[in-house]
Structure formats: structure tokens, C-alpha cells
Amino acid sequence: MNKNKLKYGTIGLAALLLAPLAHAEIAVPIEGLDVNIVGIAVGSVPDYWGSSKNEGAFGPYARYQFEGSQRYVQLLGPELTVNLLNDSNWRLGPLLRYRSARDNDVEDNIVKQMDEVDDAIEGGVFLTYKLPLSDVPLHQVTFSGDVESGKNGTEGHLKVNYFQPFSKTIIGNIGLGMTYGNDEFMENYFGVTSQHDINLYPSLGGKAYDASSGVVGWNIPFGVSAFLTPEWLLSVGGRYERLVSDAKDSPVVDQRGDANQWIGGVGIAYVFK
């Protein structure tokens, strides 16, 4: 395999961390690619954001790279992005993301009785910059941010990821990310404000729990990808997230769930020109 094969690994890592997530949003930067790819990932994700229990999930990922250009269209599970810049270091473009509902399908017998949080289509924009660390393909740090809004509120993400090639066919990554939510977003996912919901939490003493805007949590994504053949890519990875502030203190998390959130999974992808 030639050295260019190495840079294919990033899409597998990112898709692995994104594709299974119908319930929790993650976006790992995808940089330095000039290939087309299609794959599927399966994994374990929290039953709802803040849950102490996980469930199985799966999702597709795909990418189309426009010939002779850095522009691309990319699907990572519930997230669709389009890079509009023909630049080797910068990525910028629109973003669409689907966030699933929290309803009576969740396992917890109290949370399932709460007022439903509707599913939503969120629209926004992303910006990414990659900083090469050497002449080895994909030995780099990427900095990324995005903001999107839907009927359940507005959220934003800041991320930094370090990519370490171990050989011509194996690459690993580890990063640090942060999620921010506005008042509406926090109220929808972590607030207990309607009389119906307040009655489900006697410890509140009849008072509402208002979740205010701020940092929702910090997360650490990690993974490894390896080529089984020149065309088939296997990826294994996960993400740890620590909910903080009003998200951590919400009765939905503090009494019924866990501030420590874990996601893991495996993906297989076919790479082609």
C-alpha cells in the first residue's frame, strides 16, 4: 500500500464516533481526504443524553470528494456537511443534523413519563483548520467549531483532535471537545419545568428546575483505524463525556442517570476512487 492509503483512516475514526449516535451529537474533524467512501457503524450509546444505561445503535457514513478539489459532501450518521472551500487547510460550509426525540421509548421509568422532547432538524455552519505536524500524512492537529439551531434550541461545539500515524495503514486519534447550549436548548434536554414533570421528582419540593445556558459537557474522543485490504477499512473507537454545570445537576441526570457518558463502537467502510 502506498503512503496515501494512510490518510483514508480519518474518515473511519470520525464516522465511527458519529454514525451510531442518533441520541448524542459528536463531530470529529475530517481532514486531508481525497477519496470516496461508504460504510456502516454499530455501537453502544446512552439511552438518552444523561442516561446511566446504554443501548445499541447503528448508522451509515459516506463521503463524495469532488475530483480535483478539496470540496466534498459528507454524511456521518445523523450529520450532513458540505465543504465549500478549495483549500488544503481550511474547511467551511453548511451543516444539517438530526437529533432524535426523548420520549416513552427510553428505559428509565420516570424519564419515559416526562414531557416528550421532539426530534429536530438542526441547521448551522462549521469551520475547521488543520495544522500539519510533520511530512507524515495525517500527523496533525485539527481545530474545529460549529454552531447549529433547531426548534429545541441552539448549541455549539469546539474541538481539538490529535492524529498519530502508527504505520502506513494504521492511525490513532485522541481529542478534547466541549458542547455549549443556550437557555432553550438546556431547558428542553435538562430542565424540569412543567407541573407534570415536577410531580415526577418529589425531591424538588414542587419547584421547577431551570437549566440555564452554558457548557453542557466536556468530551474525549479516541479511536484506531486499520486497513484490512487496500479497499476495506476497520475502525474501533469511543468517546467519554462528562456533563457539567446545570446539565450535571439536573434531576434527569443526577437522580435518574449519570454525568459520565460513554460511547463505543466499530465501523467497516469501503474506500474507492
C-alpha positions as CSV (number, residue, x, y, z in Angstrom):
1,M,0.0,0.0,0.0
2,N,1.3,3.5,-0.7
3,K,1.5,6.2,1.8
4,N,-1.6,7.9,0.6
5,K,-3.6,5.0,2.0
6,L,-2.8,6.3,5.5
7,K,-4.9,9.4,5.2
8,Y,-8.0,7.4,4.5
9,G,-8.1,6.3,8.1
10,T,-9.5,9.6,9.5
11,I,-12.9,9.1,7.9
12,G,-13.3,5.8,9.6
13,L,-12.5,7.2,13.0
14,A,-14.8,10.1,12.6
15,A,-17.6,8.1,11.2
16,L,-17.3,5.5,13.9
17,L,-17.8,8.1,16.6
18,L,-20.6,9.8,14.7
19,A,-22.6,7.2,12.9
20,P,-24.1,5.3,15.8
21,L,-25.3,8.5,17.5
22,A,-28.9,9.0,17.0
23,H,-29.2,10.3,20.6
24,A,-26.0,12.2,21.2
25,E,-24.2,14.5,18.9
26,I,-20.5,14.3,18.2
27,A,-18.5,15.8,15.4
28,V,-14.8,14.7,14.9
29,P,-12.9,16.7,12.3
30,I,-12.3,15.0,9.0
31,E,-9.3,16.4,7.3
32,G,-6.9,15.7,4.4
33,L,-9.0,13.3,2.4
34,D,-9.3,13.0,-1.3
35,V,-11.3,9.8,-1.6
36,N,-14.9,8.5,-1.8
37,I,-16.1,6.2,1.0
38,V,-19.2,4.4,2.2
39,G,-19.6,2.4,5.4
40,I,-21.7,1.4,8.4
41,A,-21.0,1.5,12.1
42,V,-22.6,-0.2,15.1
43,G,-22.1,0.8,18.7
44,S,-23.4,1.4,22.2
45,V,-24.8,4.9,23.1
46,P,-26.6,6.4,26.1
47,D,-30.4,5.7,26.1
48,Y,-30.8,9.4,26.4
49,W,-28.5,12.3,27.0
50,G,-27.6,11.9,30.6
51,S,-28.7,8.3,31.0
52,S,-26.8,5.7,33.1
53,K,-27.7,3.0,30.6
54,N,-26.7,2.4,27.1
55,E,-28.4,0.9,24.1
56,G,-27.3,-0.5,20.7
57,A,-27.4,1.8,17.7
58,F,-26.1,1.8,14.1
59,G,-25.8,4.3,11.2
60,P,-24.3,4.9,7.8
61,Y,-21.4,7.1,6.7
62,A,-20.4,8.3,3.3
63,R,-18.3,10.9,1.5
64,Y,-18.1,12.2,-2.0
65,Q,-14.9,14.2,-2.9
66,F,-15.2,16.4,-6.0
67,E,-12.5,15.5,-8.4
68,G,-9.5,17.8,-8.5
69,S,-10.8,19.8,-5.5
70,Q,-10.9,19.9,-1.7
71,R,-14.7,20.3,-1.7
72,Y,-16.8,17.4,-0.6
73,V,-20.2,16.3,0.7
74,Q,-20.1,14.1,3.8
75,L,-22.7,12.1,5.7
76,L,-21.7,10.9,9.2
77,G,-24.8,9.2,10.7
78,P,-27.2,12.0,11.6
79,E,-25.0,14.8,10.3
80,L,-24.6,16.1,6.8
81,T,-21.8,18.6,5.9
82,V,-20.7,20.3,2.7
83,N,-17.2,21.9,2.5
84,L,-17.3,24.9,0.2
85,L,-13.6,25.8,0.3
86,N,-11.0,24.5,-2.1
87,D,-8.2,24.9,0.4
88,S,-5.8,22.3,1.9
89,N,-6.0,23.6,5.5
90,W,-9.4,25.3,5.9
91,R,-12.9,23.7,5.8
92,L,-16.1,25.8,5.9
93,G,-19.7,25.1,5.0
94,P,-23.3,24.4,6.0
95,L,-24.3,21.6,8.4
96,L,-27.5,19.7,8.9
97,R,-28.0,17.4,11.9
98,Y,-30.9,15.2,13.0
99,R,-31.4,14.9,16.8
100,S,-33.8,12.2,17.9
101,A,-36.6,12.6,20.4
102,R,-36.6,11.7,24.0
103,D,-39.9,10.0,24.6
104,N,-41.6,7.0,26.2
105,D,-39.2,4.7,24.4
106,V,-36.4,5.4,26.9
107,E,-35.8,2.7,29.5
108,D,-36.0,4.7,32.7
109,N,-39.5,4.5,34.2
110,I,-39.5,8.2,35.3
111,V,-37.9,9.9,32.4
112,K,-40.2,8.0,30.0
113,Q,-43.1,9.7,31.7
114,M,-41.7,13.2,31.2
115,D,-43.0,15.6,28.6
116,E,-41.6,14.5,25.2
117,V,-38.6,16.3,23.7
118,D,-39.4,16.3,20.0
119,D,-36.9,15.2,17.4
120,A,-35.4,18.1,15.5
121,I,-33.5,19.0,12.3
122,E,-30.8,21.5,13.2
123,G,-29.1,23.7,10.7
124,G,-25.8,25.6,11.1
125,V,-22.3,26.1,9.9
126,F,-18.9,24.5,10.6
127,L,-15.3,25.7,10.4
128,T,-12.1,23.6,10.7
129,Y,-8.4,24.3,10.5
130,K,-5.7,21.6,10.3
131,L,-2.2,22.1,11.4
132,P,0.3,19.5,10.0
133,L,3.0,18.4,12.5
134,S,5.3,16.7,10.0
135,D,5.6,15.5,6.4
136,V,3.9,12.2,7.5
137,P,0.4,12.1,6.1
138,L,-2.3,12.8,8.8
139,H,0.3,13.6,11.5
140,Q,-1.6,16.7,12.5
141,V,-3.8,18.6,15.0
142,T,-7.2,19.9,13.8
143,F,-9.2,22.7,15.4
144,S,-12.9,22.8,14.7
145,G,-16.0,24.7,15.7
146,D,-19.7,24.6,14.7
147,V,-23.0,26.1,15.7
148,E,-26.5,25.0,14.8
149,S,-30.0,25.7,15.8
150,G,-33.4,24.0,15.6
151,K,-36.8,24.0,17.3
152,N,-35.3,22.7,20.6
153,G,-32.6,25.4,20.9
154,T,-29.1,26.4,19.8
155,E,-25.9,24.5,20.5
156,G,-22.3,24.9,19.6
157,H,-19.2,22.7,19.7
158,L,-15.4,23.4,20.0
159,K,-12.9,20.6,19.4
160,V,-9.3,19.8,19.0
161,N,-8.0,16.5,17.8
162,Y,-4.5,15.0,17.6
163,F,-3.9,12.3,14.9
164,Q,-1.0,9.9,15.2
165,P,0.0,7.6,12.4
166,F,1.5,4.3,13.7
167,S,2.3,2.8,10.3
168,K,1.3,3.2,6.6
169,T,-2.1,1.5,7.3
170,I,-2.9,2.3,11.0
171,I,-3.7,5.6,12.6
172,G,-5.0,6.7,16.0
173,N,-6.6,9.8,17.4
174,I,-7.4,11.4,20.7
175,G,-9.1,14.8,21.3
176,L,-10.9,17.2,23.6
177,G,-14.2,18.8,22.9
178,M,-16.8,21.0,24.5
179,T,-20.6,21.4,23.9
180,Y,-22.5,24.7,24.7
181,G,-26.2,25.1,24.8
182,N,-28.4,28.2,25.0
183,D,-31.3,28.6,27.5
184,E,-33.9,27.0,25.3
185,F,-31.6,24.0,24.5
186,M,-30.7,23.4,28.2
187,E,-34.4,23.7,29.3
188,N,-35.5,21.1,26.7
189,Y,-32.9,18.5,27.5
190,F,-32.1,19.1,31.1
191,G,-34.9,21.2,32.6
192,V,-37.8,20.1,34.8
193,T,-40.3,22.9,34.4
194,S,-43.9,21.7,33.6
195,Q,-46.1,20.8,36.5
196,H,-46.4,17.3,35.1
197,D,-42.6,16.8,35.2
198,I,-42.2,18.5,38.6
199,N,-44.6,16.0,40.1
200,L,-42.3,13.2,38.9
201,Y,-39.5,14.5,41.1
202,P,-40.7,14.8,44.7
203,S,-37.2,16.0,45.8
204,L,-37.8,19.3,44.0
205,G,-40.5,20.1,46.6
206,G,-42.9,21.4,43.9
207,K,-40.4,23.8,42.4
208,A,-39.1,23.8,38.8
209,Y,-35.5,23.0,37.9
210,D,-34.4,25.6,35.4
211,A,-31.3,24.7,33.4
212,S,-29.6,27.9,32.1
213,S,-27.3,28.4,29.2
214,G,-23.7,27.3,29.5
215,V,-21.3,24.4,28.9
216,V,-23.2,21.1,28.7
217,G,-20.1,18.9,29.0
218,W,-16.5,18.1,28.0
219,N,-15.7,15.1,26.0
220,I,-12.6,13.0,24.9
221,P,-13.0,11.1,21.6
222,F,-10.4,8.3,20.8
223,G,-10.0,5.6,18.2
224,V,-7.9,3.5,15.9
225,S,-8.4,2.6,12.2
226,A,-6.6,0.0,10.2
227,F,-6.8,-1.2,6.6
228,L,-7.7,-4.9,6.3
229,T,-7.1,-4.6,2.5
230,P,-6.4,-1.6,0.2
231,E,-10.2,-1.0,0.0
232,W,-11.6,-2.2,3.3
233,L,-11.1,-0.1,6.5
234,L,-11.9,-1.3,10.0
235,S,-12.4,1.4,12.8
236,V,-12.7,1.0,16.5
237,G,-13.3,3.9,18.9
238,G,-15.2,5.6,21.6
239,R,-15.9,8.8,23.5
240,Y,-16.1,9.7,27.1
241,E,-18.2,12.8,28.1
242,R,-18.5,14.4,31.5
243,L,-21.7,16.5,31.9
244,V,-21.1,19.6,34.0
245,S,-23.0,22.6,35.4
246,D,-26.8,22.7,35.0
247,A,-26.7,19.5,32.9
248,K,-24.9,17.5,35.6
249,D,-27.2,18.9,38.4
250,S,-30.4,18.2,36.5
251,P,-32.7,15.6,38.2
252,V,-32.8,13.9,34.9
253,V,-29.1,13.2,35.2
254,D,-28.3,13.4,38.9
255,Q,-31.3,11.3,40.1
256,R,-32.1,9.1,37.1
257,G,-28.9,9.0,35.1
258,D,-25.2,9.6,35.2
259,A,-23.0,12.6,34.4
260,N,-20.4,10.2,33.0
261,Q,-21.4,9.3,29.4
262,W,-19.7,6.5,27.4
263,I,-20.0,5.7,23.7
264,G,-18.2,3.0,21.8
265,G,-18.4,1.1,18.5
266,V,-16.9,-0.4,15.4
267,G,-17.2,0.6,11.8
268,I,-16.4,-1.0,8.4
269,A,-16.0,1.0,5.3
270,Y,-15.3,0.6,1.6
271,V,-12.9,3.1,0.1
272,F,-12.9,3.8,-3.7
273,K,-11.7,6.4,-6.1
